[in-house]
């Protein structure tokens, strides 16, 4: 289980190090020890300084499985807060310091072990300064000098922007205020720094690697990424097939697999009961559509809002789990109040319930405006729950229209509704439906394949290093 979580990145970082360890790598994850995290044993304590800010940092070691480990960076001033990144919807004003300290702490931990790491792998803007520090502050360091770096972009929409007056407080010079450095429209961007200085850049699906080089999906970074196109690679995220396994999932009332799909009905009955929806024979025969999502525009909730009345009168039931914008939370609450026999909603997040929805639903809806990779469609495929998705990012790379799911291209309410109606039509043909389920369950989306691709990228980055 992740130590902390706001989205799919936590699932990735919980599974990738162990998959790398199975490939023979000594993998260490460094992450903040946020409030409420009790895992780990104190392995070291020493001061870390960034821009005149100095704190005594505790480093707690916790196993991740298969020989991989996590190092949890303990600094209550920075990480002992009510939430990870913001308060009342407003980003913490010292986020630049919080994540600069994380980068420096990770590098200082590595430096104290004498043997240089083969590669430093940074994820998203929060770690974007790690490649910058390697190039700027550790270039001649006896241990870290010349160590290569890889940056993975999980979601380009989050760029780690702050005002330029942070530069001296990050131990960076004013020469970083340039178009070829960290500057982005008079501000600085942690993510841009990582893109500029990493030896290799990856993102989380092959389609997304192409999309982020366009103005539609580039969020202003498309030109920066096109300039580094030769070093940009798409590697599809995997899923933890041990945690997400319908044949051995402790959250389900009955195990099932592709050869025992009839046992999936027990999970459908359980999830309907959990939401207080009818579970009589007629309700069990009706298709159940599941959604587990942040309720935001990125996830296509504006499309759902536009056709909410039409959805409510389809011959289907809906169960929804998630949090997000108040207007979308209110939309689902109102729909559930008007249609208590067909629509159930839980505002919040519940890992156990997420497993039950993936197992008990017949269809899973992901109408995303953009989706770098997506994990829920892969969970759904593994659980025989047929995805209905928009053809973007990792959704386009994992769901085959009419073979493992249903795909629409145009970002419009009408296209979403047409795809869902098409899926419901096929649900009425049991043999065709079971063929979709079985084909999806046969698909291998495990981390082991993706980890091998990362190993190849690490080798490439090491080949580009100037280290002797």
HUGISUL-V546124 format. One record per residue. N is the residue number from 1. RES is the residue in one letter. SS is DSSP state (H for helix, E for strand, C for the rest). PHI is phi as a letter, one per 20 degrees, with the letter a starting at -180 (NA if undefined). PSI is psi in whole degrees, 0 to 359 (999 if undefined). Layout:
BEGIN
N RES SS PHI PSI
N RES SS PHI PSI
END
This chain:
BEGIN
1 X C NA 144
2 X C f 151
3 X C f 330
4 X C b 153
5 X C b 132
6 X C c 349
7 X C a 198
8 X H f 338
9 X H g 323
10 X H f 320
11 X H f 320
12 X H f 309
13 X H f 343
14 X H f 335
15 X H d 325
16 X H f 315
17 X H g 320
18 X H f 322
19 X H f 322
20 X H f 321
21 X H f 323
22 X H f 339
23 X C e 2
24 X C n 6
25 X C e 147
26 X C e 97
27 X C d 129
28 X E c 125
29 X E e 132
30 X E d 126
31 X E b 155
32 X E f 149
33 X C e 84
34 X C f 166
35 X C g 136
36 X C n 349
37 X C e 122
38 X C d 357
39 X C f 156
40 X C o 155
41 X E d 134
42 X E g 121
43 X E d 335
44 X E a 159
45 X E b 126
46 X E b 159
47 X E f 143
48 X E c 134
49 X E c 139
50 X E b 117
51 X C l 38
52 X C n 352
53 X E e 119
54 X E c 132
55 X E c 150
56 X E f 116
57 X E d 134
58 X E e 139
59 X E d 111
60 X E d 131
61 X E d 133
62 X E c 139
63 X E f 147
64 X E d 354
65 X E o 147
66 X C l 23
67 X C n 350
68 X E f 159
69 X E c 159
70 X E d 143
71 X E d 117
72 X E e 120
73 X E e 114
74 X E d 110
75 X C b 91
76 X H g 326
77 X H g 323
78 X H e 324
79 X H d 353
80 X C e 62
81 X C c 172
82 X C f 327
83 X C c 174
84 X C f 315
85 X C c 343
86 X E b 167
87 X E c 126
88 X C l 38
89 X C n 1
90 X E d 129
91 X E f 141
92 X C g 131
93 X C f 339
94 X C d 20
95 X H g 323
96 X H g 317
97 X H f 317
98 X H g 318
99 X H e 343
100 X H f 318
101 X H f 321
102 X H g 314
103 X H f 314
104 X H f 320
105 X H f 317
106 X H f 316
107 X H f 321
108 X H f 323
109 X H f 314
110 X H f 321
111 X H f 328
112 X C f 356
113 X C e 3
114 X C m 311
115 X C e 124
116 X C f 142
117 X C f 149
118 X C f 324
119 X E b 148
120 X E d 123
121 X E d 111
122 X E d 144
123 X E c 121
124 X C m 183
125 X H f 329
126 X H g 332
127 X H d 12
128 X C f 335
129 X H f 348
130 X H f 311
131 X H f 325
132 X H f 312
133 X H f 322
134 X H g 320
135 X H f 324
136 X H e 319
137 X C d 336
138 X C d 15
139 X C g 324
140 X C d 16
141 X C f 139
142 X C f 335
143 X C d 315
144 X C e 350
145 X C g 125
146 X C n 0
147 X C f 129
148 X E f 164
149 X E c 151
150 X E c 135
151 X E d 130
152 X E d 127
153 X E e 113
154 X C e 329
155 X C b 109
156 X C f 344
157 X C f 339
158 X C d 110
159 X C d 358
160 X C m 55
161 X E e 141
162 X E b 168
163 X E f 153
164 X H f 338
165 X H f 357
166 X H f 341
167 X H g 306
168 X H f 333
169 X H f 355
170 X H d 9
171 X C m 33
172 X C c 148
173 X C e 168
174 X H f 347
175 X H f 350
176 X H f 347
177 X C e 76
178 X C b 156
179 X C f 332
180 X C e 6
181 X C c 231
182 X C e 351
183 X E f 137
184 X E b 101
185 X C l 57
186 X C m 354
187 X E d 183
188 X E d 152
189 X E c 122
190 X H g 319
191 X H f 318
192 X H f 320
193 X H g 316
194 X H f 319
195 X H f 318
196 X H f 320
197 X H d 345
198 X C f 146
199 X C f 320
200 X E c 143
201 X E d 133
202 X E c 159
203 X E c 177
204 X C e 14
205 X C a 157
206 X H f 320
207 X H f 318
208 X H f 326
209 X H f 325
210 X H f 317
211 X H f 319
212 X C f 355
213 X C e 9
214 X C d 158
215 X C f 331
216 X C f 321
217 X C d 1
218 X C e 349
219 X C l 39
220 X C n 353
221 X C e 3
222 X H f 320
223 X H f 320
224 X H f 318
225 X H f 324
226 X H f 326
227 X H f 337
228 X C d 25
229 X H g 326
230 X H f 340
231 X H d 14
232 X E d 124
233 X E c 139
234 X E e 125
235 X C c 117
236 X C f 133
237 X C f 152
238 X C d 182
239 X E c 156
240 X C f 100
241 X C f 355
242 X C e 315
243 X C f 321
244 X C d 84
245 X C b 106
246 X C f 341
247 X C e 348
248 X C b 31
249 X C e 114
250 X C f 345
251 X C e 352
252 X C d 148
253 X C f 337
254 X C b 137
255 X C f 157
256 X C b 165
257 X C b 189
258 X C f 336
259 X C e 353
260 X C c 51
261 X H f 337
262 X H f 332
263 X H f 348
264 X H f 334
265 X H f 330
266 X H f 322
267 X H f 325
268 X H f 316
269 X H f 318
270 X H f 320
271 X H f 325
272 X H f 316
273 X H f 320
274 X H g 325
275 X C e 1
276 X C m 25
277 X C e 156
278 X C g 142
279 X C c 30
280 X C f 173
281 X H g 322
282 X H f 319
283 X H f 322
284 X H f 330
285 X H f 339
286 X C f 139
287 X E f 139
288 X E d 123
289 X E d 127
290 X E d 151
291 X E b 132
292 X E c 112
293 X C a 156
294 X C f 135
295 X E e 79
296 X C c 166
297 X H g 321
298 X H g 324
299 X H e 9
300 X C n 18
301 X H f 341
302 X H f 326
303 X H f 316
304 X H f 318
305 X H g 319
306 X H f 334
307 X C d 21
308 X H g 322
309 X H f 323
310 X H f 321
311 X H g 320
312 X H f 339
313 X C d 4
314 X C f 158
315 X C e 70
316 X E b 160
317 X E d 157
318 X E c 136
319 X E c 131
320 X E c 139
321 X E c 129
322 X E q 176
323 X C c 167
324 X E r 219
325 X C f 139
326 X H g 324
327 X H f 328
328 X H e 326
329 X H f 315
330 X H f 323
331 X H g 312
332 X H f 322
333 X H f 318
334 X H f 319
335 X H f 317
336 X H f 324
337 X H f 324
338 X H f 334
339 X C c 64
340 X C f 345
341 X C e 353
342 X C c 336
343 X E c 126
344 X E c 141
345 X E c 138
346 X E c 117
347 X E e 115
348 X C q 192
349 X C c 136
350 X C b 109
351 X H f 320
352 X H f 317
353 X H f 325
354 X H g 317
355 X H f 319
356 X H f 321
357 X H f 315
358 X H g 323
359 X H e 323
360 X H e 337
361 X C f 155
362 X C e 324
363 X E c 155
364 X E c 128
365 X E d 124
366 X E c 81
367 X C e 50
368 X C f 144
369 X C f 315
370 X C b 150
371 X C b 97
372 X C g 311
373 X C c 297
374 X C n 135
375 X C d 327
376 X H f 328
377 X H f 330
378 X H f 322
379 X H g 316
380 X H f 314
381 X H g 317
382 X H f 332
383 X C e 12
384 X C m 26
385 X C d 114
386 X E f 122
387 X E f 144
388 X E d 112
389 X E c 163
390 X E e 147
391 X C e 72
392 X C c 151
393 X H l 224
394 X H f 340
395 X H f 318
396 X H f 330
397 X H e 345
398 X H d 341
399 X C d 124
400 X C d 123
401 X E f 126
402 X C m 358
403 X C d 311
404 X C c 353
405 X E a 200
406 X E c 131
407 X E c 137
408 X E c 154
409 X C d 310
410 X C f 133
411 X C e 85
412 X C b 152
413 X H g 323
414 X H f 321
415 X H f 320
416 X H f 311
417 X H f 321
418 X H f 319
419 X H f 319
420 X H f 320
421 X H f 323
422 X H f 318
423 X H f 317
424 X H f 328
425 X H f 318
426 X H f 330
427 X H g 331
428 X C f 357
429 X C d 90
430 X H g 321
431 X H f 317
432 X H f 320
433 X H f 316
434 X H f 325
435 X H f 319
436 X H f 314
437 X H f 311
438 X H f 318
439 X H f 320
440 X H f 320
441 X H f 337
442 X H f 344
443 X C f 134
444 X C e 104
445 X C d 30
446 X E f 162
447 X H f 338
448 X H f 321
449 X H f 314
450 X H f 321
451 X H f 323
452 X H f 324
453 X H f 322
454 X H f 322
455 X H g 319
456 X H f 318
457 X H f 320
458 X H f 318
459 X H f 321
460 X H f 315
461 X H f 320
462 X H f 329
463 X H f 340
464 X H e 351
465 X C f 154
466 X C e 359
467 X C f 138
468 X C f 999
END
